[in-house]
């Protein structure tokens, strides 16, 4: 990861981060691992002032419907860490609509606290393909990434299990990774979550988004750019 020098100024910069976790039924056997890793992520944020000041984290789970596990503007009020549970299908369209709603609320709230808000970033981890129709989820994705919408997010995705490279390439704007053939799902999930955490720590040091060039056990997926 390249590290850029911090920029000093009269304002404090902040990066809204959405950790989006596939919690469909097929992820059930990884429920404990998901919750253990979430606890580690929160511990790093809570105990590392540089990360806590720069990273504003929201955790969103999704299956048949999305669910905001923790709202980024309420982190200081969290006394007991929530957990995720796995069930249902892998619907992408409601997730993308929920993310747009969250960003429309979160960015002004952070700005009102005197934070210079950088473009939000979404880290998406999934083990499957969308169970809603291509027309449904691509329409919602296009609304989320609308070039005329100023706070449209950067998206980085990690896929394993039944995830398809073509879908990851379409969804992602910065980077997409898919587990190498033969990589077991538990190991792939662990490496993806570690990469997410490392990216947050590196971004806090650089005061801008930093993304790993390589993720152990994964290969990069070419992004599917659409010229408008």
C-alpha positions, 0 to 999 in steps of 0.5 A, a space after each residue: 500500500 502506498 502511503 501519502 503524507 497527512 495533510 494539515 489544515 484547519 479541518 479534520 478529514 473523515 472517511 465514511 466506510 461501509 463494511 457490507 457483509 453477505 449474511 444469506 443462508 449460505 454464510 451460516 457456517 461462518 457466522 461465528 467467524 464474522 462476529 469474531 472479526 467484527 469484534 476485532 475491527 471495532 477493537 482496532 477502531 476503539 483503541 487506535 486514535 488515528 483510526 478512530 478519528 479518521 474512519 467512520 464505520 457503519 456495518 451493513 448486513 444483507 440477505 433478503 433485505 439489508 440491515 444496518 448493524 451499526 450506524 456510523 454516527 452512533 459509534 460512541 454510543 455503542 455499549 454492546 457490540 451487535 452481532 450478525 446472523 445468517 439466513 435468507 437469499 442474496 438480494 443486491 437491489 435492496 442493499 444498493 438502495 439502503 446504501 444510498 439512503 445511508 450515505 444521504 443521511 450520514 454524509 451531512 451528519 458528519 459534515 455538520 460535526 465539522 468533518 471534511 468528508 471524503 468520498 464514502 467507500 463500500 467494502 462488499 464481502 459476498 459468497 454468492 451471486 444476486 438472487 434478484 434479477 439483473 435488471 433490478 440490481 443493476 438499476 439500483 447499482 446505477 442509482 448508487 453510482 450515479 455520476 451526477 450524485 456527488 457522494 456516490 461511493 467507491 466500491 471494493 468487493 471480495 468474492 468467494 464460494 459461488 461469487 462470480 467475477 463478472 458480477 464483482 467487476 460490474 459492482 466495483 469501482 476501485 478494486 475487485 478480488 475473487 478467491 483462487 480456485 481451491 481456496 476454502 471459504 472460511 480462509 477466504 473470508 478471513 483473508 478478506 476481512 483482514 484486508 478490509 481492516 488493513 485498508 482502514 488502518 492504512 487509510 487512516 495513516 495516509 488520510 486518504 483511501 488506501 487499497 491493497 494491491 494484492 490479497 492473499 488467496 485472491 486474484 484481481 478481477 478486471 473492472 467493468 467500466 461503462 462509458 456514458 
